[in-house]
Amino acid sequence: MQELIGKEVEVRSADMTYKGVLVEIGEKEVYLITDNGWIVLPVEGVAEIKAAE
């Protein structure tokens, strides 16, 4: 998962998919920067992180 830091990713949570650059995966939160600004998601709510297609 750490190999995706700094790259464009898709992060899928229970109800939504976010696209942006993965900045950090912390113990409790995942940080993305998107065209609309920062997105901070709780780790327990993240179902999948994968490289953007």
N, C-alpha and C positions, 0 to 999 in steps of 0.2 A: 504494500500500500504506500509506503514511503517513497517509492519510485515515481509516484504520480504527483508529488508536491512540485509546484511550479508549472504544471501542465493543465491544459483544458480538460475538464472532467464533467461527467454527469453524476450527480448524487441523487439517489432515489430514497425517499422517505416513505412512510406509510401512505401519505396522501398527495405527494407532489414530487416532481423531478426538477432539480436545479442544475443549471449549466453555468460553469465559470472556471476560474483558475483556482486550483486547490492551493491554499496558503499554508495550512497547518492542520494536523490531526492531533488534538490534545487528548488527555485522559477523559475529559468530559464533553468536549465540543469539537466540531469540525468547522473550519473557517474557509470560506470561499469569497473571492472577489468577482463580482458579475458586472455587467453593463450598468446595472441599477445601484451598485454599491456593494457593501459587505453583507454576507449572509452568514449567520452563526447558527449551527444546528447542534442539538444535543446528540452525542454519540449513540445513545440507546435508541434514538429515533431513526437512525440511518440504516436502511436495508442493504444498500449497495453503493459502492463507488467504483466507477470504471472510466477509462479513457473516453473522451468524447469522440463521436463518429463523424 
